[in-house]
Amino acid sequence: MKVSIVIPTLNEEKYIEKCLKSLRAQSVKAEIIVVDSKSKDKTVELALRYADKVITGRVGNIAYNRQMGSEISSGDIIVSTDADSFYPQGWLEKIVKYFEKDKNIVAVSGPTIPMPEESVFMDRFLYVLGNLSLLILHRLGVVWFRGSNAAYRRDAFFKSGGYDTTLLAREDSDLSKKVAKFGKTIFDWNIVVMTSMRRRRATGWLKTIRYYLDTPIYLITRRIYYERPEKK
């Protein structure tokens, strides 16, 4: 079973090398595709050292870039990641095992937690609450997966139509909800990813919480009451 990993980037020189090294260290080998939004730092230079493909995407449209990377991928499984996240050993192996053991599984995800060296107690506490919300929503039938930690079976991904490239926010949760119509989905508490706190520091938790509280409303009503609190 072949795996492709798609990573959108924009000025990620501080994190991209750590991210890519963690992906290359996985026991399951994968095709790595970086879709860059015309970074002005060393992101592309660093990506070229580790990625199989580095292409130029569209500035300011992460949904378009995730879709673009997915369309040129060759994997049976398409994995969505973020450049400022770190992937522990065994992460990809756990994901792939689900797809291998049950052909009806179309999407797999798990929690995202703060990088320990960048986080304080409040960061960790709020992420635990957020992850519990994702787990509860999933059990209630509302599938909301984060773009930093999600994998899709290729045929279900394209049957769903892929990412809605008109969206400037919530493209990840929108996709997971569409893919869920084609089979089983898994949210495994042990499939953990660590992410940077830089956006939370720049945006502030009040705006971030407001954004995430509105996401389930959007998934149900398709109405956007609060846009993304930061650029990505």
Secondary structure, 3 states (H helix, E strand, C coil): CCEEEEEEECCCCCCHHHHHHHHHCCCCCCEEEEEECCCCCCHHHHHHHHCCEEEECCCCCHHHHHHHHHHCCCCCEEEECCCCEECCCCHHHHHHHHHHHCCCEEEEECCEEECHHHCCHHHHHHHHHHHHHHHHHHHCCCCCCCCCCEEEEHHHHHHCCCCCCCCCCCHHHHHHHHHHHHCEEEECCCCCEEECCHHHHHHCHHHHHHHHHHHHHHHHHCCCCCCCCCCC
